[in-house]
Amino acid sequence: MSQDDPSPAGVTKGLAPVVTIEQIANWEGQEVIIRGWLYNLREAGKLLFPIFRDGTGLLQGVVAKNAVTPEIFALAKGLTQESSLLVTGKVRADARAPGGYELDVSHLQVVQLVPAEEPYPITPKEHGIEFLMDHRHLWLRSQRQHAILRIRHEISKACRDYLDGEGYTLVDAPILTPAACEGTTTLFETQYFDEKAYLTQSGQLYSEATAAAFGKVYCFGPTFRAEKSKTRRHLTEFWMVEPEAAFATLEDMMDLAERFVTYIIKQVLEKRRPELEALERDVSRLEQIEPPFPRITYDEAVEILKRKGSDIRWGGDFGGTDETLIGEEFSKPVLVHRFPASIKAFYMQPDPERSELALGVDMLAPEGYGEIIGGGQRVSDYNLLLSRIQEQNLPREAFEWYLDLRKYGSVPHAGFGMGIERAVAWICSLEHVRETIPFPRMLYRLRP
């Protein structure tokens, strides 16, 4: 095989099987083909030690000068970082090698050689965060980013698996909406033919409609907040999973959220432990996430904050620092419930025992990661919902369909939303949410 033959089919047909690095242990002692890229190359006299990546892992190769043709050795020696390759070799167990296996390379084909005069821009040296974000399309190939996004995948899969297993039906909500869900100040407005539309802040209102049709539903998709915030916890585009259930109460949702998060943690620990180790995550903190989670009222949370020196007053919403101070009190996520109605959305059901409170809940992650889940019980009475819409000067015509849900078979119902990126940041112990999504959208970043 030579650099002149670019056809992968020409290389693999009738020859060794094409395998992934992730499954390399199953092929010990056999000749295989790896399709991937050069991650790194080290030279030691008559031996070359290329490291290959294929999207599933890293594998060290060994190219011995006396075991290959002069052309193959020269080709291997001239490889540049991130050149794409088809590599043939025999799999050999070696405890000293990364992953415990090496590939004794016998043949090599270059699909595309990165030119030496224009080398791959991300090298093993330190790079500034702005440089890395500008090259996000390439930064995704690094070990750290790869580990984070594999864990993100596991979290997303666990969300679906758990809710599916609990009898929830995936019924996705639209991205373009005619009105606000979480307040008009953080809407992205767009022209929708001859009228205005907005990018969704949440699929919740639509999930309330589908819950009345299917009983238990969830939506899972991108949401948008035009919030001019530059904190480490904020993105303008992020993904949310939002279960909603008919005949459900606030307590039902707190129970569900507790089981839901516990399941997600267990799946990540079971299936992505190598990635957690690559991130140097202290997994002992995750291993202690078991039900029951602590539950405190808003009143109790305010007392904790005052004791810790916060100047918060009853009726005020929690900021990031407040959430951190509360979370520091617990080694598990804490459920804070029954907030003042004045700081919650118009659709939140009032507490029957204290009408100034809403039957809402926030789950705050430990280790300073703040809110990862927000939800509660929804207003089920038509007249109360209508008065709330009017009090907040919301356009009634945009919510007529939503009011219909209280006309035709209204029942107590509840739900919550979990932001995937904040969950990833906590589980991976990341400093900033910008690494939790392939291409982050933030206040001053729209590219790449």
SEZATOR-787318 format. One record per residue (C-alpha): residue in three letters; chain; x negated, y negated, z. Coordinates in Angstrom, 1 decimal, m for minus. Layout:
// SEZATOR-787318
Ala|A|X|Y|Z
...
END
This chain:
// SEZATOR-787318
Met|A|0.0|0.0|0.0
Ser|A|m1.3|m3.4|m0.8
Gln|A|m0.3|m7.1|m0.6
Asp|A|0.7|m7.0|m4.3
Asp|A|3.7|m4.7|m3.8
Pro|A|6.4|m6.8|m2.0
Ser|A|9.2|m4.3|m2.0
Pro|A|10.0|m2.8|1.4
Ala|A|11.9|0.0|m0.3
Gly|A|8.8|0.9|m2.3
Val|A|7.0|1.3|1.0
Thr|A|9.5|3.2|3.0
Lys|A|11.1|5.5|0.3
Gly|A|10.1|9.1|0.9
Leu|A|7.5|8.1|3.6
Ala|A|7.6|7.7|7.3
Pro|A|10.8|6.6|9.1
Val|A|11.4|2.9|9.8
Val|A|11.9|2.5|13.6
Thr|A|12.2|m0.3|16.1
Ile|A|9.6|m1.1|18.8
Glu|A|12.4|m0.8|21.4
Gln|A|12.7|2.9|20.5
Ile|A|9.0|3.6|20.0
Ala|A|8.7|6.0|22.9
Asn|A|11.0|8.4|21.0
Trp|A|8.4|8.8|18.2
Glu|A|5.2|9.6|20.2
Gly|A|2.8|11.5|18.0
Gln|A|4.6|10.8|14.8
Glu|A|3.9|8.5|11.9
Val|A|6.4|5.6|11.6
Ile|A|6.9|2.2|9.9
Ile|A|7.4|m1.0|11.8
Arg|A|9.0|m4.0|10.1
Gly|A|8.1|m7.3|11.8
Trp|A|5.7|m10.1|12.3
Leu|A|2.2|m10.6|13.6
Tyr|A|2.4|m12.0|17.2
Asn|A|m1.3|m12.1|17.9
Leu|A|m4.6|m10.7|16.7
Arg|A|m7.7|m9.8|18.7
Glu|A|m11.0|m8.6|17.2
Ala|A|m13.6|m6.4|18.9
Gly|A|m16.3|m5.4|16.4
Lys|A|m15.1|m2.6|14.2
Leu|A|m11.7|m2.6|15.9
Leu|A|m8.8|m5.0|15.4
Phe|A|m5.9|m5.2|17.9
Pro|A|m2.9|m6.8|16.3
Ile|A|0.3|m7.2|18.3
Phe|A|3.4|m6.8|16.3
Arg|A|6.9|m8.0|17.2
Asp|A|10.1|m6.9|15.4
Gly|A|12.9|m8.6|17.4
Thr|A|13.3|m5.7|19.8
Gly|A|9.9|m5.9|21.5
Leu|A|6.1|m6.1|21.2
Leu|A|3.7|m3.3|20.2
Gln|A|0.0|m3.3|20.1
Gly|A|m1.7|m1.8|17.0
Val|A|m5.2|m0.5|16.6
Val|A|m6.9|m0.9|13.2
Ala|A|m10.2|1.1|13.2
Lys|A|m12.6|0.2|10.4
Asn|A|m13.6|3.8|9.9
Ala|A|m10.0|5.0|9.8
Val|A|m8.6|2.8|7.0
Thr|A|m9.7|1.7|3.6
Pro|A|m11.9|m1.4|3.4
Glu|A|m9.0|m3.2|1.7
Ile|A|m6.6|m2.5|4.6
Phe|A|m9.1|m3.5|7.2
Ala|A|m9.8|m6.8|5.3
Leu|A|m6.1|m7.4|5.0
Ala|A|m5.6|m6.8|8.7
Lys|A|m8.5|m9.1|9.6
Gly|A|m7.1|m11.9|7.6
Leu|A|m3.7|m11.9|9.0
Thr|A|m2.3|m15.1|10.4
Gln|A|0.2|m15.7|13.2
Glu|A|3.8|m14.9|12.3
Ser|A|3.0|m13.4|8.9
Ser|A|5.7|m10.9|8.0
Leu|A|4.6|m7.2|7.7
Leu|A|5.4|m3.6|7.1
Val|A|3.0|m1.5|9.2
Thr|A|2.6|2.3|9.0
Gly|A|0.9|4.2|11.8
Lys|A|1.0|7.0|14.3
Val|A|2.5|6.3|17.8
Arg|A|0.2|7.1|20.7
Ala|A|0.9|6.9|24.4
Asp|A|m1.6|4.7|26.2
Ala|A|m0.9|3.5|29.8
Arg|A|m3.2|0.5|29.3
Ala|A|m1.2|m0.9|26.4
Pro|A|1.7|m3.3|26.8
Gly|A|4.8|m1.1|26.9
Gly|A|2.7|2.1|27.3
Tyr|A|2.3|2.8|23.6
Glu|A|0.0|1.9|20.7
Leu|A|0.2|2.3|17.0
Asp|A|m2.8|3.7|15.2
Val|A|m2.5|1.7|12.0
Ser|A|m3.1|3.5|8.7
His|A|m1.4|1.3|6.2
Leu|A|m0.3|m2.3|6.0
Gln|A|1.7|m4.4|3.7
Val|A|2.1|m8.2|3.9
Val|A|5.5|m9.4|3.0
Gln|A|4.6|m13.1|3.4
Leu|A|1.2|m14.4|4.6
Val|A|1.4|m17.7|6.6
Pro|A|m1.2|m19.9|4.9
Ala|A|m4.3|m20.6|7.0
Glu|A|m4.3|m24.2|6.0
Glu|A|m0.8|m24.7|7.3
Pro|A|m0.8|m22.4|10.4
Tyr|A|2.2|m21.6|12.6
Pro|A|2.7|m24.7|14.8
Ile|A|3.4|m23.0|18.1
Thr|A|0.1|m21.5|19.4
Pro|A|m0.8|m19.9|22.8
Lys|A|m1.8|m23.4|24.1
Glu|A|0.5|m25.7|26.1
His|A|3.0|m27.7|24.2
Gly|A|5.2|m30.5|25.4
Ile|A|8.9|m29.9|25.8
Glu|A|9.9|m32.4|23.1
Phe|A|7.6|m30.7|20.6
Leu|A|9.0|m27.3|21.5
Met|A|12.6|m28.6|21.2
Asp|A|11.8|m30.2|17.8
His|A|10.5|m26.7|16.7
Arg|A|13.3|m24.8|18.4
His|A|13.9|m22.8|15.3
Leu|A|10.4|m21.3|15.8
Trp|A|10.2|m21.5|19.6
Leu|A|12.9|m18.8|19.7
Arg|A|10.2|m16.3|18.7
Ser|A|8.3|m16.6|21.9
Gln|A|8.5|m14.0|24.6
Arg|A|10.1|m16.2|27.1
Gln|A|12.9|m17.5|24.8
His|A|13.4|m14.0|23.5
Ala|A|13.9|m12.7|27.1
Ile|A|16.4|m15.5|27.9
Leu|A|18.5|m14.9|24.9
Arg|A|18.6|m11.1|25.3
Ile|A|19.9|m11.7|28.8
Arg|A|22.4|m14.2|27.4
His|A|23.6|m11.5|25.1
Glu|A|24.0|m9.1|28.0
Ile|A|25.9|m11.6|30.0
Ser|A|28.3|m12.3|27.1
Lys|A|28.8|m8.5|26.5
Ala|A|29.4|m7.9|30.2
Cys|A|32.1|m10.7|30.2
Arg|A|34.0|m9.0|27.4
Asp|A|33.5|m5.5|28.7
Tyr|A|34.8|m6.4|32.2
Leu|A|37.8|m8.3|31.1
Asp|A|38.7|m5.6|28.4
Gly|A|38.5|m3.0|31.2
Glu|A|40.8|m5.0|33.4
Gly|A|43.5|m5.1|30.7
Tyr|A|42.8|m8.6|29.3
Thr|A|43.4|m9.2|25.6
Leu|A|41.0|m11.5|23.7
Val|A|43.2|m14.2|22.1
Asp|A|40.9|m17.1|21.0
Ala|A|42.0|m20.7|21.2
Pro|A|41.5|m23.4|18.5
Ile|A|38.5|m25.7|18.4
Leu|A|40.4|m28.6|16.9
Thr|A|43.1|m29.9|19.2
Pro|A|45.5|m32.9|19.2
Ala|A|45.0|m33.9|22.8
Ala|A|42.7|m33.7|25.9
Cys|A|42.6|m30.9|28.4
Glu|A|40.0|m32.2|30.9
Gly|A|40.5|m36.0|30.5
Thr|A|40.2|m38.4|27.7
Thr|A|36.8|m39.9|28.5
Thr|A|34.8|m36.9|27.3
Leu|A|36.4|m36.1|24.0
Phe|A|34.6|m35.9|20.7
Glu|A|37.0|m37.5|18.2
Thr|A|37.2|m36.5|14.5
Gln|A|39.4|m37.3|11.5
Tyr|A|41.8|m34.5|10.7
Phe|A|43.2|m35.5|7.3
Asp|A|45.4|m38.5|8.0
Glu|A|45.4|m38.2|11.9
Lys|A|43.0|m37.9|14.7
Ala|A|41.9|m34.7|16.3
Tyr|A|39.4|m33.7|19.0
Leu|A|36.9|m31.0|19.6
Thr|A|38.2|m28.7|22.4
Gln|A|37.1|m29.2|26.0
Ser|A|38.6|m25.9|27.0
Gly|A|40.9|m23.2|25.6
Gln|A|42.9|m23.1|28.8
Leu|A|46.1|m24.7|27.7
Tyr|A|46.4|m22.4|24.7
Ser|A|45.5|m19.4|26.9
Glu|A|48.5|m20.3|29.1
Ala|A|50.7|m19.8|26.0
Thr|A|49.1|m16.5|25.1
Ala|A|49.3|m15.3|28.7
Ala|A|53.1|m15.7|28.5
Ala|A|53.0|m13.5|25.4
Phe|A|50.4|m10.9|26.4
Gly|A|50.3|m11.1|30.3
Lys|A|46.6|m11.1|30.7
Val|A|44.3|m12.8|28.1
Tyr|A|41.0|m14.5|27.7
Cys|A|39.4|m16.8|25.1
Phe|A|35.7|m17.0|24.5
Gly|A|34.1|m19.7|22.4
Pro|A|32.4|m23.0|22.1
Thr|A|33.7|m26.1|24.0
Phe|A|32.6|m29.7|23.8
Arg|A|32.2|m32.5|26.3
Ala|A|31.2|m36.0|25.2
Glu|A|29.7|m36.6|28.6
Lys|A|26.8|m39.1|28.6
Ser|A|24.8|m37.0|31.1
Lys|A|21.1|m36.1|31.0
Thr|A|21.0|m33.8|33.9
Arg|A|19.5|m30.3|33.8
Arg|A|23.0|m28.8|34.0
His|A|24.7|m30.5|31.1
Leu|A|25.1|m29.7|27.4
Thr|A|27.5|m31.4|25.0
Glu|A|28.3|m28.1|23.3
Phe|A|28.5|m24.9|25.4
Trp|A|30.3|m21.6|25.5
Met|A|33.1|m20.7|28.0
Val|A|34.9|m17.5|28.8
Glu|A|38.3|m18.2|30.1
Pro|A|40.7|m15.5|31.5
Glu|A|44.3|m16.4|32.2
Ala|A|47.0|m14.3|33.8
Ala|A|50.8|m14.5|34.1
Phe|A|52.2|m13.8|37.6
Ala|A|48.8|m14.7|39.1
Thr|A|47.9|m16.9|42.0
Leu|A|44.8|m18.8|43.2
Glu|A|43.8|m15.9|45.4
Asp|A|44.1|m13.5|42.5
Met|A|41.7|m15.6|40.5
Met|A|39.2|m15.9|43.3
Asp|A|39.3|m12.1|43.6
Leu|A|38.8|m11.7|39.8
Ala|A|36.0|m14.2|39.7
Glu|A|34.2|m12.4|42.5
Arg|A|34.5|m9.0|40.8
Phe|A|33.6|m10.5|37.4
Val|A|30.4|m12.1|38.5
Thr|A|29.3|m9.1|40.5
Tyr|A|29.8|m6.9|37.4
Ile|A|27.8|m9.2|35.2
Ile|A|24.9|m9.3|37.6
Lys|A|24.8|m5.5|37.9
Gln|A|24.8|m5.1|34.1
Val|A|21.9|m7.5|33.7
Leu|A|19.9|m5.8|36.4
Glu|A|20.6|m2.4|34.9
Lys|A|19.9|m3.2|31.2
Arg|A|17.7|m6.3|31.2
Arg|A|15.3|m5.8|34.0
Pro|A|12.2|m6.0|31.8
Glu|A|13.4|m9.4|30.5
Leu|A|14.0|m10.6|34.1
Glu|A|10.4|m9.4|34.9
Ala|A|9.1|m11.3|31.9
Leu|A|10.7|m14.4|33.3
Glu|A|9.2|m13.6|36.8
Arg|A|12.7|m13.7|38.2
Asp|A|13.0|m12.7|41.9
Val|A|15.5|m9.9|41.3
Ser|A|15.9|m9.3|45.0
Arg|A|18.1|m12.4|45.1
Leu|A|20.3|m10.9|42.4
Glu|A|20.4|m7.5|44.0
Gln|A|22.2|m8.9|47.1
Ile|A|25.1|m10.2|45.0
Glu|A|27.9|m8.0|46.3
Pro|A|31.5|m8.7|47.4
Pro|A|32.8|m10.3|49.4
Phe|A|31.6|m13.8|48.5
Pro|A|32.0|m16.6|51.1
Arg|A|35.1|m18.8|50.7
Ile|A|35.4|m22.2|52.2
Thr|A|38.0|m25.0|51.8
Tyr|A|37.1|m28.4|50.3
Asp|A|37.5|m29.8|53.9
Glu|A|34.9|m27.3|55.2
Ala|A|32.6|m28.2|52.3
Val|A|32.8|m31.9|53.1
Glu|A|31.8|m31.1|56.7
Ile|A|28.8|m29.1|55.5
Leu|A|27.7|m32.1|53.4
Lys|A|28.1|m34.6|56.2
Arg|A|26.1|m32.4|58.5
Lys|A|23.4|m32.4|55.9
Gly|A|23.3|m36.1|55.6
Ser|A|25.5|m36.7|52.5
Asp|A|27.5|m39.9|52.4
Ile|A|30.5|m38.2|50.7
Arg|A|33.9|m39.2|51.9
Trp|A|37.0|m37.0|51.8
Gly|A|38.6|m37.3|48.4
Gly|A|35.4|m37.7|46.5
Asp|A|34.3|m35.1|43.9
Phe|A|31.1|m33.2|44.3
Gly|A|28.0|m34.3|42.4
Gly|A|25.1|m32.0|41.4
Thr|A|23.3|m32.8|44.6
Asp|A|26.4|m32.0|46.7
Glu|A|26.8|m28.7|45.0
Thr|A|23.2|m27.8|45.6
Leu|A|23.5|m28.7|49.3
Ile|A|26.6|m26.5|49.7
Gly|A|25.0|m23.6|47.7
Glu|A|21.9|m23.7|49.9
Glu|A|24.1|m22.5|52.8
Phe|A|24.7|m19.2|51.2
Ser|A|22.7|m16.4|49.6
Lys|A|25.7|m15.5|47.4
Pro|A|28.0|m17.6|45.2
Val|A|30.4|m19.5|47.3
Leu|A|34.1|m20.2|46.4
Val|A|35.2|m23.7|47.3
His|A|39.0|m24.0|47.1
Arg|A|41.9|m26.4|47.7
Phe|A|40.5|m29.7|46.4
Pro|A|42.2|m33.1|46.6
Ala|A|44.8|m33.2|43.8
Ser|A|43.6|m36.7|42.8
Ile|A|40.3|m35.3|41.5
Lys|A|41.7|m32.3|39.6
Ala|A|43.5|m32.0|36.3
Phe|A|47.1|m32.8|35.8
Tyr|A|48.1|m29.2|35.3
Met|A|46.9|m28.0|38.8
Gln|A|49.5|m26.5|41.1
Pro|A|49.8|m28.4|44.4
Asp|A|49.3|m26.5|47.7
Pro|A|52.8|m25.8|49.1
Glu|A|51.5|m26.5|52.6
Arg|A|49.6|m29.7|51.8
Ser|A|50.8|m31.4|48.7
Glu|A|47.8|m33.7|48.5
Leu|A|45.7|m30.6|47.7
Ala|A|45.5|m28.7|44.5
Leu|A|45.3|m24.9|44.3
Gly|A|41.9|m25.1|42.5
Val|A|38.6|m23.3|43.0
Asp|A|35.0|m23.9|42.0
Met|A|32.4|m21.1|42.3
Leu|A|29.0|m22.6|43.2
Ala|A|25.9|m20.4|42.5
Pro|A|23.1|m20.2|45.1
Glu|A|19.6|m21.4|44.6
Gly|A|20.7|m24.9|43.6
Tyr|A|22.5|m24.0|40.3
Gly|A|25.9|m25.5|41.2
Glu|A|29.2|m24.9|39.6
Ile|A|29.4|m21.9|37.2
Ile|A|33.2|m21.3|37.5
Gly|A|36.2|m23.6|37.8
Gly|A|39.8|m22.7|37.8
Gly|A|43.0|m22.3|39.8
Gln|A|46.7|m21.9|39.7
Arg|A|48.7|m23.9|37.1
Val|A|51.8|m26.0|37.6
Ser|A|54.8|m23.8|36.6
Asp|A|57.7|m26.2|37.1
Tyr|A|58.8|m28.3|34.1
Asn|A|59.8|m31.4|36.0
Leu|A|56.6|m31.5|38.0
Leu|A|54.4|m31.0|34.9
Leu|A|56.3|m33.8|33.0
Ser|A|55.8|m36.2|35.9
Arg|A|52.1|m35.4|36.0
Ile|A|51.8|m36.1|32.3
Gln|A|53.6|m39.4|32.7
Glu|A|51.5|m40.4|35.7
Gln|A|48.3|m40.0|33.8
Asn|A|49.6|m41.8|30.7
Leu|A|49.1|m38.8|28.5
Pro|A|51.0|m38.7|25.2
Arg|A|54.0|m36.6|25.8
Glu|A|54.4|m35.7|22.1
Ala|A|51.0|m34.0|22.2
Phe|A|52.1|m31.8|25.1
Glu|A|55.7|m30.9|24.1
Trp|A|54.6|m27.4|23.2
Tyr|A|52.9|m27.1|26.6
Leu|A|56.0|m28.2|28.3
Asp|A|58.0|m25.6|26.4
Leu|A|56.0|m22.9|28.4
Arg|A|57.8|m24.2|31.5
Lys|A|61.2|m24.1|29.8
Tyr|A|61.2|m20.5|28.5
Gly|A|60.4|m17.9|31.1
Ser|A|57.9|m19.9|33.3
Val|A|56.1|m17.9|36.0
Pro|A|53.3|m18.6|38.4
His|A|50.0|m18.2|36.5
Ala|A|46.3|m18.9|37.0
Gly|A|42.9|m18.6|35.4
Phe|A|39.4|m19.9|35.3
Gly|A|36.5|m20.8|33.0
Met|A|32.9|m19.7|33.3
Gly|A|30.2|m21.6|31.5
Ile|A|27.9|m19.1|29.9
Glu|A|24.9|m21.4|29.9
Arg|A|25.1|m22.2|33.5
Ala|A|25.4|m18.5|34.4
Val|A|22.4|m17.8|32.2
Ala|A|20.4|m20.5|33.9
Trp|A|21.1|m19.1|37.3
Ile|A|20.6|m15.5|36.5
Cys|A|17.3|m16.2|34.7
Ser|A|16.3|m18.9|37.3
Leu|A|15.7|m21.6|34.7
Glu|A|14.9|m25.2|35.4
His|A|17.1|m26.5|32.6
Val|A|20.1|m25.3|30.5
Arg|A|18.5|m26.3|27.3
Glu|A|16.7|m22.9|27.1
Thr|A|20.0|m20.9|27.6
Ile|A|21.4|m21.5|24.1
Pro|A|19.7|m20.9|20.8
Phe|A|20.2|m24.5|19.5
Pro|A|21.1|m26.9|22.4
Arg|A|23.2|m30.0|21.8
Met|A|22.4|m32.7|24.4
Leu|A|22.9|m36.5|24.7
Tyr|A|19.9|m37.3|22.5
Arg|A|19.4|m34.0|20.6
Leu|A|21.3|m33.0|17.5
Arg|A|18.5|m31.3|15.6
Pro|A|17.4|m28.7|14.6
END
